[in-house]
Amino acid sequence: MLVALAGLATSHPYADARSLGRHADLAVWEPDPERLRVFTDEHPRAVVADSLATLLATRPDGVVLTVPGPRVPGALEAVLETGAPVFVNKPAAATRHQLDMVDRLVTPAADRVMSTSVLRFAPAFTSFKMDAGDVLAVRVTVRHDVGLWSTGYNPWQDTPGEGGGTLVTMGVHGVELLVALLGSDVRLVGAAGSIRAYEGLRSEDTGVLAMRWANGIPGTVEVLGVSDEESYEVVVHRRGGSESVLIEAGAAPAHDLGYEGVIEAFLAMIAGAPSPVPWSQTRAILDVLVSAREAAAPGSSPS
């Protein structure tokens, strides 16, 4: 089995490759020589392609796509033409234009496209069983530091019109978990962001998204991009009290945070299974995030 990694634009494909390498041969394409060097140092046997077209010409059994947001539609179109299943590292879109283009491409081929936060596959979350019947409200608190962006690292991720900034790139984790629990019939009702610590960011380091499901359940995602720890807490409020689940890295981060789970799901797609994440859910998640980006201006620095 051959799996192609099309782009290394974030840290995720490096983690993906560690899991995939135990099951498949790897091929890779990445235009940035330093990112490519880091990858090939760890995976010296990987086939290195000098272009996306050359990579796809190796006829991979599956493709992990990780390119900057504005390049996703064009690259995804080329990948889908091969007929191979594809895992698009999150988020698949960060602007309304990107989402419209990606939606047109994926809708006819939804069974062989997966795009998701890895947290959906975290064992602590998959074992969390919830009856939505008497839920009053839900909340997710996302703690993931974005201070690295203030140094100029991966500026496209921090740029609202390209990668969506903190509200989108980190907010996706919270919205993903809530849609996985409550379904895709949801809309954004408000969003705000601000810079509380990291001056020089193009987006924000702190934000909040408010949502409402068609059945009336309100939901909130708190995005804390100023944090000494990485964790994700889901809280479900009921009349008699609240239930919560905490997702954090333990002794085995790739397992605990869902990286291994998402690769297992992708390997099942390569074996012929449809995507375990319905495109209707992914599209709803992206619509909430894009709407939040449209509603919330980039944060202003603290006085």
Contacts in CASP RR format, 6 or more apart in sequence:
PFRMAT RR
TARGET T0000
AUTHOR 0000-0000-0000
METHOD contacts of the structure
MODEL  1
MLVALAGLATSHPYADARSLGRHADLAVWEPDPERLRVFTDEHPRAVVAD
SLATLLATRPDGVVLTVPGPRVPGALEAVLETGAPVFVNKPAAATRHQLD
MVDRLVTPAADRVMSTSVLRFAPAFTSFKMDAGDVLAVRVTVRHDVGLWS
TGYNPWQDTPGEGGGTLVTMGVHGVELLVALLGSDVRLVGAAGSIRAYEG
LRSEDTGVLAMRWANGIPGTVEVLGVSDEESYEVVVHRRGGSESVLIEAG
AAPAHDLGYEGVIEAFLAMIAGAPSPVPWSQTRAILDVLVSAREAAAPGS
SPS
1 23 0 8 1.000
1 24 0 8 1.000
1 25 0 8 1.000
1 61 0 8 1.000
1 270 0 8 1.000
2 24 0 8 1.000
2 25 0 8 1.000
2 26 0 8 1.000
2 27 0 8 1.000
2 47 0 8 1.000
2 58 0 8 1.000
2 59 0 8 1.000
2 60 0 8 1.000
2 61 0 8 1.000
2 62 0 8 1.000
3 20 0 8 1.000
3 21 0 8 1.000
3 24 0 8 1.000
3 25 0 8 1.000
3 26 0 8 1.000
3 27 0 8 1.000
3 60 0 8 1.000
3 61 0 8 1.000
3 62 0 8 1.000
3 63 0 8 1.000
3 64 0 8 1.000
3 270 0 8 1.000
4 26 0 8 1.000
4 27 0 8 1.000
4 28 0 8 1.000
4 29 0 8 1.000
4 49 0 8 1.000
4 55 0 8 1.000
4 56 0 8 1.000
4 58 0 8 1.000
4 60 0 8 1.000
4 62 0 8 1.000
4 63 0 8 1.000
4 64 0 8 1.000
4 84 0 8 1.000
5 13 0 8 1.000
5 16 0 8 1.000
5 17 0 8 1.000
5 20 0 8 1.000
5 26 0 8 1.000
5 27 0 8 1.000
5 28 0 8 1.000
5 29 0 8 1.000
5 30 0 8 1.000
5 39 0 8 1.000
5 63 0 8 1.000
5 64 0 8 1.000
5 66 0 8 1.000
6 29 0 8 1.000
6 52 0 8 1.000
6 55 0 8 1.000
6 56 0 8 1.000
6 63 0 8 1.000
6 64 0 8 1.000
6 65 0 8 1.000
6 66 0 8 1.000
6 67 0 8 1.000
6 75 0 8 1.000
6 79 0 8 1.000
7 13 0 8 1.000
7 28 0 8 1.000
7 29 0 8 1.000
7 30 0 8 1.000
7 31 0 8 1.000
7 65 0 8 1.000
7 66 0 8 1.000
7 67 0 8 1.000
8 14 0 8 1.000
8 28 0 8 1.000
8 30 0 8 1.000
8 32 0 8 1.000
8 35 0 8 1.000
8 36 0 8 1.000
8 38 0 8 1.000
8 39 0 8 1.000
8 66 0 8 1.000
9 30 0 8 1.000
9 35 0 8 1.000
9 66 0 8 1.000
9 67 0 8 1.000
9 68 0 8 1.000
9 154 0 8 1.000
9 156 0 8 1.000
10 66 0 8 1.000
10 89 0 8 1.000
10 154 0 8 1.000
10 157 0 8 1.000
12 66 0 8 1.000
12 89 0 8 1.000
12 90 0 8 1.000
12 118 0 8 1.000
12 259 0 8 1.000
13 39 0 8 1.000
13 64 0 8 1.000
13 66 0 8 1.000
13 89 0 8 1.000
14 38 0 8 1.000
14 39 0 8 1.000
14 42 0 8 1.000
15 254 0 8 1.000
15 259 0 8 1.000
16 64 0 8 1.000
16 87 0 8 1.000
16 89 0 8 1.000
16 259 0 8 1.000
16 262 0 8 1.000
16 263 0 8 1.000
17 26 0 8 1.000
17 28 0 8 1.000
17 39 0 8 1.000
17 42 0 8 1.000
17 43 0 8 1.000
17 46 0 8 1.000
18 42 0 8 1.000
18 254 0 8 1.000
19 254 0 8 1.000
19 259 0 8 1.000
19 260 0 8 1.000
19 263 0 8 1.000
20 26 0 8 1.000
20 64 0 8 1.000
20 263 0 8 1.000
20 267 0 8 1.000
21 43 0 8 1.000
23 267 0 8 1.000
24 61 0 8 1.000
24 267 0 8 1.000
25 45 0 8 1.000
25 46 0 8 1.000
25 47 0 8 1.000
26 43 0 8 1.000
26 45 0 8 1.000
26 46 0 8 1.000
26 47 0 8 1.000
27 46 0 8 1.000
27 47 0 8 1.000
27 48 0 8 1.000
27 49 0 8 1.000
27 55 0 8 1.000
27 58 0 8 1.000
27 60 0 8 1.000
28 36 0 8 1.000
28 39 0 8 1.000
28 40 0 8 1.000
28 43 0 8 1.000
28 46 0 8 1.000
28 47 0 8 1.000
28 48 0 8 1.000
28 49 0 8 1.000
28 55 0 8 1.000
29 48 0 8 1.000
29 49 0 8 1.000
29 50 0 8 1.000
29 51 0 8 1.000
29 52 0 8 1.000
29 54 0 8 1.000
29 55 0 8 1.000
30 36 0 8 1.000
30 39 0 8 1.000
36 48 0 8 1.000
39 46 0 8 1.000
40 46 0 8 1.000
40 48 0 8 1.000
47 58 0 8 1.000
49 55 0 8 1.000
49 57 0 8 1.000
49 58 0 8 1.000
52 75 0 8 1.000
52 78 0 8 1.000
53 78 0 8 1.000
56 63 0 8 1.000
56 78 0 8 1.000
56 79 0 8 1.000
56 82 0 8 1.000
59 82 0 8 1.000
60 82 0 8 1.000
60 84 0 8 1.000
61 84 0 8 1.000
61 270 0 8 1.000
62 84 0 8 1.000
62 85 0 8 1.000
62 86 0 8 1.000
62 87 0 8 1.000
62 266 0 8 1.000
62 269 0 8 1.000
62 270 0 8 1.000
63 79 0 8 1.000
63 82 0 8 1.000
63 84 0 8 1.000
63 85 0 8 1.000
63 86 0 8 1.000
63 87 0 8 1.000
64 86 0 8 1.000
64 87 0 8 1.000
64 89 0 8 1.000
64 266 0 8 1.000
65 72 0 8 1.000
65 75 0 8 1.000
65 76 0 8 1.000
65 79 0 8 1.000
65 86 0 8 1.000
65 87 0 8 1.000
65 88 0 8 1.000
65 89 0 8 1.000
66 88 0 8 1.000
66 89 0 8 1.000
67 75 0 8 1.000
68 156 0 8 1.000
68 157 0 8 1.000
68 162 0 8 1.000
68 163 0 8 1.000
69 91 0 8 1.000
69 93 0 8 1.000
69 94 0 8 1.000
69 98 0 8 1.000
69 156 0 8 1.000
69 162 0 8 1.000
69 163 0 8 1.000
70 98 0 8 1.000
70 156 0 8 1.000
70 162 0 8 1.000
70 163 0 8 1.000
72 88 0 8 1.000
72 92 0 8 1.000
72 93 0 8 1.000
72 98 0 8 1.000
72 102 0 8 1.000
73 98 0 8 1.000
73 101 0 8 1.000
73 102 0 8 1.000
73 105 0 8 1.000
74 101 0 8 1.000
76 86 0 8 1.000
76 88 0 8 1.000
76 92 0 8 1.000
76 102 0 8 1.000
76 105 0 8 1.000
76 106 0 8 1.000
76 113 0 8 1.000
77 105 0 8 1.000
79 86 0 8 1.000
80 86 0 8 1.000
80 105 0 8 1.000
80 106 0 8 1.000
80 109 0 8 1.000
80 112 0 8 1.000
80 113 0 8 1.000
83 109 0 8 1.000
83 112 0 8 1.000
84 112 0 8 1.000
84 270 0 8 1.000
85 112 0 8 1.000
85 113 0 8 1.000
85 114 0 8 1.000
85 266 0 8 1.000
85 269 0 8 1.000
85 270 0 8 1.000
85 272 0 8 1.000
85 275 0 8 1.000
86 112 0 8 1.000
86 113 0 8 1.000
86 114 0 8 1.000
87 114 0 8 1.000
87 115 0 8 1.000
87 262 0 8 1.000
87 266 0 8 1.000
87 269 0 8 1.000
88 113 0 8 1.000
88 114 0 8 1.000
88 115 0 8 1.000
89 115 0 8 1.000
90 115 0 8 1.000
90 116 0 8 1.000
90 117 0 8 1.000
90 172 0 8 1.000
90 176 0 8 1.000
91 115 0 8 1.000
91 163 0 8 1.000
91 164 0 8 1.000
91 168 0 8 1.000
91 169 0 8 1.000
91 172 0 8 1.000
91 286 0 8 1.000
91 289 0 8 1.000
92 98 0 8 1.000
92 102 0 8 1.000
92 106 0 8 1.000
92 115 0 8 1.000
92 282 0 8 1.000
92 286 0 8 1.000
93 99 0 8 1.000
93 101 0 8 1.000
93 102 0 8 1.000
93 103 0 8 1.000
93 286 0 8 1.000
93 290 0 8 1.000
94 160 0 8 1.000
94 161 0 8 1.000
94 162 0 8 1.000
94 163 0 8 1.000
94 164 0 8 1.000
94 165 0 8 1.000
94 168 0 8 1.000
94 169 0 8 1.000
94 289 0 8 1.000
94 290 0 8 1.000
94 293 0 8 1.000
95 161 0 8 1.000
95 162 0 8 1.000
95 163 0 8 1.000
95 164 0 8 1.000
95 290 0 8 1.000
95 293 0 8 1.000
96 290 0 8 1.000
96 294 0 8 1.000
98 290 0 8 1.000
99 283 0 8 1.000
99 286 0 8 1.000
99 287 0 8 1.000
99 290 0 8 1.000
102 286 0 8 1.000
103 283 0 8 1.000
106 113 0 8 1.000
106 279 0 8 1.000
106 283 0 8 1.000
107 279 0 8 1.000
110 275 0 8 1.000
110 278 0 8 1.000
110 279 0 8 1.000
111 274 0 8 1.000
111 275 0 8 1.000
112 269 0 8 1.000
112 274 0 8 1.000
112 275 0 8 1.000
113 275 0 8 1.000
113 279 0 8 1.000
114 262 0 8 1.000
114 265 0 8 1.000
114 266 0 8 1.000
114 269 0 8 1.000
114 275 0 8 1.000
114 276 0 8 1.000
114 277 0 8 1.000
115 277 0 8 1.000
115 282 0 8 1.000
116 176 0 8 1.000
116 262 0 8 1.000
116 277 0 8 1.000
116 282 0 8 1.000
117 172 0 8 1.000
117 173 0 8 1.000
117 174 0 8 1.000
117 176 0 8 1.000
117 177 0 8 1.000
118 257 0 8 1.000
118 258 0 8 1.000
118 259 0 8 1.000
118 261 0 8 1.000
118 262 0 8 1.000
119 125 0 8 1.000
119 173 0 8 1.000
119 174 0 8 1.000
119 176 0 8 1.000
119 177 0 8 1.000
119 232 0 8 1.000
119 247 0 8 1.000
119 257 0 8 1.000
119 258 0 8 1.000
120 126 0 8 1.000
120 176 0 8 1.000
120 177 0 8 1.000
120 180 0 8 1.000
120 258 0 8 1.000
120 262 0 8 1.000
120 277 0 8 1.000
121 258 0 8 1.000
121 260 0 8 1.000
121 261 0 8 1.000
121 262 0 8 1.000
121 264 0 8 1.000
121 265 0 8 1.000
122 232 0 8 1.000
122 247 0 8 1.000
122 256 0 8 1.000
122 257 0 8 1.000
122 258 0 8 1.000
123 255 0 8 1.000
123 256 0 8 1.000
123 258 0 8 1.000
124 245 0 8 1.000
124 246 0 8 1.000
124 247 0 8 1.000
124 256 0 8 1.000
125 177 0 8 1.000
125 180 0 8 1.000
125 234 0 8 1.000
125 245 0 8 1.000
125 247 0 8 1.000
128 234 0 8 1.000
128 245 0 8 1.000
130 181 0 8 1.000
130 236 0 8 1.000
130 243 0 8 1.000
132 181 0 8 1.000
132 182 0 8 1.000
132 215 0 8 1.000
132 217 0 8 1.000
134 238 0 8 1.000
134 239 0 8 1.000
135 182 0 8 1.000
135 217 0 8 1.000
135 236 0 8 1.000
135 237 0 8 1.000
135 238 0 8 1.000
136 217 0 8 1.000
136 237 0 8 1.000
136 238 0 8 1.000
136 239 0 8 1.000
137 217 0 8 1.000
137 218 0 8 1.000
137 219 0 8 1.000
137 220 0 8 1.000
137 237 0 8 1.000
138 178 0 8 1.000
138 181 0 8 1.000
138 182 0 8 1.000
138 217 0 8 1.000
138 218 0 8 1.000
138 219 0 8 1.000
138 220 0 8 1.000
138 234 0 8 1.000
138 235 0 8 1.000
138 236 0 8 1.000
138 237 0 8 1.000
139 219 0 8 1.000
139 220 0 8 1.000
139 221 0 8 1.000
139 222 0 8 1.000
139 234 0 8 1.000
139 235 0 8 1.000
139 237 0 8 1.000
140 173 0 8 1.000
140 174 0 8 1.000
140 175 0 8 1.000
140 177 0 8 1.000
140 178 0 8 1.000
140 220 0 8 1.000
140 221 0 8 1.000
140 222 0 8 1.000
140 232 0 8 1.000
140 233 0 8 1.000
140 234 0 8 1.000
140 235 0 8 1.000
141 222 0 8 1.000
141 224 0 8 1.000
141 231 0 8 1.000
141 232 0 8 1.000
141 233 0 8 1.000
141 235 0 8 1.000
142 170 0 8 1.000
142 171 0 8 1.000
142 173 0 8 1.000
142 174 0 8 1.000
142 221 0 8 1.000
142 222 0 8 1.000
142 223 0 8 1.000
142 224 0 8 1.000
142 225 0 8 1.000
142 232 0 8 1.000
143 224 0 8 1.000
143 225 0 8 1.000
143 227 0 8 1.000
143 229 0 8 1.000
143 230 0 8 1.000
143 231 0 8 1.000
143 232 0 8 1.000
144 170 0 8 1.000
144 173 0 8 1.000
144 224 0 8 1.000
144 225 0 8 1.000
144 227 0 8 1.000
144 230 0 8 1.000
145 225 0 8 1.000
145 226 0 8 1.000
145 227 0 8 1.000
145 228 0 8 1.000
145 230 0 8 1.000
146 158 0 8 1.000
146 166 0 8 1.000
146 169 0 8 1.000
146 170 0 8 1.000
146 198 0 8 1.000
146 201 0 8 1.000
146 205 0 8 1.000
146 225 0 8 1.000
146 226 0 8 1.000
147 197 0 8 1.000
147 198 0 8 1.000
147 201 0 8 1.000
147 205 0 8 1.000
147 225 0 8 1.000
147 226 0 8 1.000
148 154 0 8 1.000
149 155 0 8 1.000
149 157 0 8 1.000
149 158 0 8 1.000
149 166 0 8 1.000
149 198 0 8 1.000
149 201 0 8 1.000
149 202 0 8 1.000
150 198 0 8 1.000
150 199 0 8 1.000
150 200 0 8 1.000
150 201 0 8 1.000
152 158 0 8 1.000
155 202 0 8 1.000
156 162 0 8 1.000
156 163 0 8 1.000
157 163 0 8 1.000
157 164 0 8 1.000
157 165 0 8 1.000
157 169 0 8 1.000
158 165 0 8 1.000
158 166 0 8 1.000
158 201 0 8 1.000
158 202 0 8 1.000
158 203 0 8 1.000
159 165 0 8 1.000
159 202 0 8 1.000
159 203 0 8 1.000
160 168 0 8 1.000
160 202 0 8 1.000
160 203 0 8 1.000
160 293 0 8 1.000
160 298 0 8 1.000
161 293 0 8 1.000
163 169 0 8 1.000
164 203 0 8 1.000
164 289 0 8 1.000
164 293 0 8 1.000
165 202 0 8 1.000
165 203 0 8 1.000
165 204 0 8 1.000
165 293 0 8 1.000
166 201 0 8 1.000
166 203 0 8 1.000
166 204 0 8 1.000
166 205 0 8 1.000
166 206 0 8 1.000
166 207 0 8 1.000
166 223 0 8 1.000
166 225 0 8 1.000
167 191 0 8 1.000
167 193 0 8 1.000
167 203 0 8 1.000
167 204 0 8 1.000
167 207 0 8 1.000
167 209 0 8 1.000
167 223 0 8 1.000
167 289 0 8 1.000
167 292 0 8 1.000
167 293 0 8 1.000
167 296 0 8 1.000
168 289 0 8 1.000
168 290 0 8 1.000
168 292 0 8 1.000
168 293 0 8 1.000
170 223 0 8 1.000
170 225 0 8 1.000
171 209 0 8 1.000
171 221 0 8 1.000
171 223 0 8 1.000
171 289 0 8 1.000
171 292 0 8 1.000
172 285 0 8 1.000
172 289 0 8 1.000
173 232 0 8 1.000
174 221 0 8 1.000
174 232 0 8 1.000
174 234 0 8 1.000
175 209 0 8 1.000
175 211 0 8 1.000
175 221 0 8 1.000
175 285 0 8 1.000
175 288 0 8 1.000
175 289 0 8 1.000
176 285 0 8 1.000
177 232 0 8 1.000
177 234 0 8 1.000
178 186 0 8 1.000
178 211 0 8 1.000
178 219 0 8 1.000
178 221 0 8 1.000
178 234 0 8 1.000
179 186 0 8 1.000
179 281 0 8 1.000
179 284 0 8 1.000
179 285 0 8 1.000
179 288 0 8 1.000
180 281 0 8 1.000
181 234 0 8 1.000
181 236 0 8 1.000
182 213 0 8 1.000
182 217 0 8 1.000
183 213 0 8 1.000
183 281 0 8 1.000
183 284 0 8 1.000
184 278 0 8 1.000
184 280 0 8 1.000
184 281 0 8 1.000
184 283 0 8 1.000
184 284 0 8 1.000
184 285 0 8 1.000
185 213 0 8 1.000
185 214 0 8 1.000
185 215 0 8 1.000
185 284 0 8 1.000
186 211 0 8 1.000
186 212 0 8 1.000
186 213 0 8 1.000
186 214 0 8 1.000
186 284 0 8 1.000
186 288 0 8 1.000
187 211 0 8 1.000
187 212 0 8 1.000
187 287 0 8 1.000
187 288 0 8 1.000
187 291 0 8 1.000
188 209 0 8 1.000
188 210 0 8 1.000
188 211 0 8 1.000
188 287 0 8 1.000
188 288 0 8 1.000
188 291 0 8 1.000
188 292 0 8 1.000
188 295 0 8 1.000
189 210 0 8 1.000
189 211 0 8 1.000
189 212 0 8 1.000
189 218 0 8 1.000
190 209 0 8 1.000
190 210 0 8 1.000
190 292 0 8 1.000
190 295 0 8 1.000
191 207 0 8 1.000
191 208 0 8 1.000
191 209 0 8 1.000
191 210 0 8 1.000
191 291 0 8 1.000
191 292 0 8 1.000
191 293 0 8 1.000
191 295 0 8 1.000
191 296 0 8 1.000
192 207 0 8 1.000
192 208 0 8 1.000
192 295 0 8 1.000
192 296 0 8 1.000
193 204 0 8 1.000
193 206 0 8 1.000
193 207 0 8 1.000
193 208 0 8 1.000
193 296 0 8 1.000
193 297 0 8 1.000
193 298 0 8 1.000
193 299 0 8 1.000
194 204 0 8 1.000
194 205 0 8 1.000
194 206 0 8 1.000
194 207 0 8 1.000
194 299 0 8 1.000
194 300 0 8 1.000
194 302 0 8 1.000
195 201 0 8 1.000
195 204 0 8 1.000
195 205 0 8 1.000
195 206 0 8 1.000
195 299 0 8 1.000
195 300 0 8 1.000
195 301 0 8 1.000
195 302 0 8 1.000
196 205 0 8 1.000
196 206 0 8 1.000
196 226 0 8 1.000
196 302 0 8 1.000
197 205 0 8 1.000
197 206 0 8 1.000
197 226 0 8 1.000
197 302 0 8 1.000
198 205 0 8 1.000
198 226 0 8 1.000
199 301 0 8 1.000
199 302 0 8 1.000
200 301 0 8 1.000
201 298 0 8 1.000
201 299 0 8 1.000
202 298 0 8 1.000
203 298 0 8 1.000
203 299 0 8 1.000
204 296 0 8 1.000
204 298 0 8 1.000
204 299 0 8 1.000
205 225 0 8 1.000
205 226 0 8 1.000
206 223 0 8 1.000
206 224 0 8 1.000
206 225 0 8 1.000
206 226 0 8 1.000
207 222 0 8 1.000
207 223 0 8 1.000
207 224 0 8 1.000
207 296 0 8 1.000
208 220 0 8 1.000
208 221 0 8 1.000
208 222 0 8 1.000
208 223 0 8 1.000
209 220 0 8 1.000
209 221 0 8 1.000
209 223 0 8 1.000
209 288 0 8 1.000
209 289 0 8 1.000
209 292 0 8 1.000
210 218 0 8 1.000
210 219 0 8 1.000
210 220 0 8 1.000
211 218 0 8 1.000
211 219 0 8 1.000
211 220 0 8 1.000
211 221 0 8 1.000
211 288 0 8 1.000
212 218 0 8 1.000
212 219 0 8 1.000
213 219 0 8 1.000
229 248 0 8 1.000
230 248 0 8 1.000
230 249 0 8 1.000
231 246 0 8 1.000
231 247 0 8 1.000
231 248 0 8 1.000
232 246 0 8 1.000
232 247 0 8 1.000
232 248 0 8 1.000
233 244 0 8 1.000
233 245 0 8 1.000
233 246 0 8 1.000
233 247 0 8 1.000
234 244 0 8 1.000
234 245 0 8 1.000
234 247 0 8 1.000
235 242 0 8 1.000
235 243 0 8 1.000
235 244 0 8 1.000
236 242 0 8 1.000
236 243 0 8 1.000
236 244 0 8 1.000
247 256 0 8 1.000
247 257 0 8 1.000
248 256 0 8 1.000
248 257 0 8 1.000
249 256 0 8 1.000
249 257 0 8 1.000
250 256 0 8 1.000
253 259 0 8 1.000
254 260 0 8 1.000
255 261 0 8 1.000
265 276 0 8 1.000
265 277 0 8 1.000
268 276 0 8 1.000
269 275 0 8 1.000
269 276 0 8 1.000
END
